[in-house]
Amino acid sequence: MILATIVYFHHAMSETGARLRLAPPNPNPARDRVQLSFALAAPSPVDLQIFDVAGRLVQGWRSENLGAGAHSTVWTFRDRDG
């Protein structure tokens, strides 16, 4: 059971000059899935990582370059092992 999570986005702002806008998780609180949404002002590579309260990596997604605009992913509270 994950009581709290830290969501970390990394994107190549220094390389591309892109800006990131992160929306609150939806729904909040969530029972079995949550939508994580963000927007980029310019194309950029983005990594998304979710950590538990002890700082352990729970789940992570690595993307290729994403275009400018809105993006989202759904997390079903499963860890990296499924």
TIZADO-890227 format. One line per 4 residues: number of its first residue (from 1); for each residue x, z, y of C-alpha. Coordinates in Angstrom, 3 decimals. Layout:
TIZADO-890227
NUM	X/Z/Y ~ ...
This chain:
TIZADO-890227
1	0.000/0.000/0.000 ~ 1.339/-0.900/3.409 ~ 0.276/1.590/6.041 ~ 1.896/-0.157/8.960
5	3.881/-3.294/9.485 ~ 6.320/-4.618/11.968 ~ 5.981/-8.333/12.478 ~ 9.148/-10.064/13.599
9	9.306/-13.628/14.834 ~ 12.614/-15.314/15.374 ~ 12.793/-18.634/17.081 ~ 15.597/-20.620/18.614
13	14.820/-19.810/22.245 ~ 18.491/-19.896/23.213 ~ 18.856/-23.360/21.717 ~ 15.592/-24.942/22.840
17	14.447/-22.862/25.801 ~ 11.105/-22.338/24.009 ~ 8.887/-19.394/24.911 ~ 6.846/-17.490/22.351
21	3.411/-15.900/22.804 ~ 2.308/-13.644/19.939 ~ -1.407/-12.846/19.538 ~ -2.664/-9.549/18.059
25	-3.349/-9.640/14.296 ~ -6.919/-10.600/13.475 ~ -8.896/-8.733/12.209 ~ -7.431/-5.378/13.105
29	-7.734/-3.262/11.067 ~ -7.667/-5.588/8.070 ~ -8.479/-4.914/4.419 ~ -7.224/-7.843/2.366
33	-5.913/-10.505/4.726 ~ -4.861/-10.900/8.322 ~ -4.288/-13.918/10.520 ~ -1.037/-13.962/12.500
37	-1.162/-16.372/15.430 ~ 1.410/-17.438/17.972 ~ 2.030/-20.211/20.460 ~ 5.199/-22.039/21.478
41	5.730/-23.627/24.870 ~ 8.165/-26.147/23.364 ~ 9.152/-27.263/19.851 ~ 11.293/-24.685/18.058
45	12.288/-23.463/14.585 ~ 10.436/-20.215/13.794 ~ 10.940/-17.500/11.157 ~ 8.230/-14.897/10.500
49	9.109/-11.632/8.740 ~ 6.975/-8.576/7.979 ~ 8.594/-5.170/7.457 ~ 7.146/-1.892/6.189
53	7.554/1.371/8.095 ~ 10.826/2.075/6.243 ~ 12.312/-1.180/7.527 ~ 12.172/-3.027/4.192
57	11.329/-6.716/4.249 ~ 7.870/-7.142/2.703 ~ 7.205/-10.829/3.279 ~ 8.836/-13.663/5.117
61	8.168/-17.275/5.930 ~ 10.737/-19.754/7.133 ~ 9.495/-22.846/8.803 ~ 11.018/-26.050/9.846
65	10.730/-27.025/13.481 ~ 7.244/-26.338/14.792 ~ 5.774/-28.295/17.654 ~ 4.610/-26.861/20.945
69	1.180/-25.250/20.885 ~ -0.783/-22.813/18.739 ~ 0.166/-21.939/15.156 ~ -1.104/-19.380/12.654
73	-0.649/-18.151/9.115 ~ -2.701/-15.853/6.906 ~ -1.043/-12.942/5.135 ~ -2.869/-11.497/2.109
77	-0.823/-8.260/2.058 ~ 1.237/-9.465/-0.875 ~ 4.941/-8.843/-0.933 ~ 7.661/-11.380/-1.679
81	7.124/-10.915/-5.436 ~ 3.467/-11.888/-5.208
